[in-house]
Amino acid sequence: MHEIHKIVSFRNIAPYTLEVTFENSIGKIIDFQPILSGELFGPLRDIHIFEKVMIDPEVHTLVWPNGADFDPALLYNWEKHIDELTTRAKGWLE
């Protein structure tokens, strides 16, 4: 069964790092820098683009103007997935 989570707020706490709060009031600190490569996530290395992140009001996840987004369940369990995502990101084409 797929977990369902909603992001209710976030704040920038460092370059490429957000503190994300979910519907159950649990907060997660997520450093996105290790996965910022490839066609979709590579443009977010430009800090000015990264900082344009917002919460999509329909699906309640983080989205960027270039169409990059993440499943909120993945963000909720980021620490379980970051090693695999980092490995995958090394193979994503620019």
C-alpha positions as CSV (number, residue, x, y, z in Angstrom):
1,M,0.0,0.0,0.0
2,H,1.3,3.4,-0.9
3,E,1.6,6.0,1.9
4,I,-0.3,9.2,1.4
5,H,1.2,12.3,2.8
6,K,0.6,16.0,2.3
7,I,3.1,18.9,2.7
8,V,1.6,21.7,4.6
9,S,4.6,24.1,4.9
10,F,8.3,24.4,4.2
11,R,11.1,26.9,4.8
12,N,14.5,27.4,3.4
13,I,17.2,26.6,6.0
14,A,20.3,26.4,3.9
15,P,21.2,26.4,0.2
16,Y,19.3,23.5,-1.4
17,T,17.9,22.5,2.0
18,L,14.3,22.7,3.1
19,E,12.6,22.0,6.4
20,V,9.3,20.4,5.2
21,T,6.3,19.9,7.5
22,F,3.7,17.3,6.8
23,E,0.0,16.9,7.6
24,N,0.8,15.0,10.8
25,S,3.1,17.9,12.1
26,I,6.2,15.8,11.5
27,G,9.1,17.9,10.1
28,K,11.9,16.7,7.9
29,I,15.1,18.4,6.9
30,I,15.8,17.6,3.3
31,D,19.1,18.4,1.5
32,F,18.3,18.1,-2.2
33,Q,21.8,18.9,-3.4
34,P,22.9,15.3,-4.0
35,I,20.2,14.6,-6.5
36,L,20.3,17.9,-8.5
37,S,21.3,16.5,-11.9
38,G,19.7,15.5,-15.1
39,E,17.2,17.2,-17.3
40,L,14.5,17.7,-14.7
41,F,16.5,18.3,-11.4
42,G,19.7,19.7,-12.9
43,P,18.3,23.2,-13.4
44,L,17.5,23.4,-9.7
45,R,21.3,23.8,-9.1
46,D,20.7,27.4,-10.0
47,I,19.8,28.6,-6.5
48,H,17.5,31.3,-7.9
49,I,15.4,28.6,-9.5
50,F,15.6,26.3,-6.5
51,E,14.3,29.0,-4.3
52,K,11.1,29.4,-6.4
53,V,9.8,26.2,-4.8
54,M,6.2,26.2,-3.7
55,I,3.5,23.8,-2.6
56,D,1.1,22.6,-5.2
57,P,-2.4,23.2,-3.7
58,E,-3.9,20.2,-5.5
59,V,-1.4,17.4,-4.8
60,H,0.3,19.0,-1.7
61,T,3.8,18.5,-2.7
62,L,6.8,20.6,-3.5
63,V,7.0,21.9,-7.1
64,W,9.3,24.1,-9.1
65,P,8.6,26.3,-12.1
66,N,10.4,23.9,-14.5
67,G,8.0,21.0,-13.6
68,A,10.2,19.3,-11.1
69,D,8.4,17.7,-8.2
70,F,8.5,14.8,-5.8
71,D,5.9,12.4,-4.4
72,P,5.2,13.6,-0.9
73,A,5.6,10.0,0.4
74,L,9.2,10.0,-1.0
75,L,10.0,13.2,0.8
76,Y,8.4,11.9,4.0
77,N,10.8,8.9,3.8
78,W,13.7,10.7,2.3
79,E,16.3,9.2,4.6
80,K,15.3,5.7,3.4
81,H,15.7,6.7,-0.3
82,I,18.5,9.2,-0.4
83,D,21.3,6.7,-1.1
84,E,19.5,5.1,-4.0
85,L,18.5,8.5,-5.4
86,T,22.0,9.8,-5.2
87,T,23.3,6.8,-7.0
88,R,20.6,7.2,-9.7
89,A,21.3,10.9,-10.0
90,K,24.9,10.2,-11.0
91,G,23.6,8.5,-14.1
92,W,21.0,11.1,-15.1
93,L,22.0,12.9,-18.3
94,E,22.4,16.7,-18.2
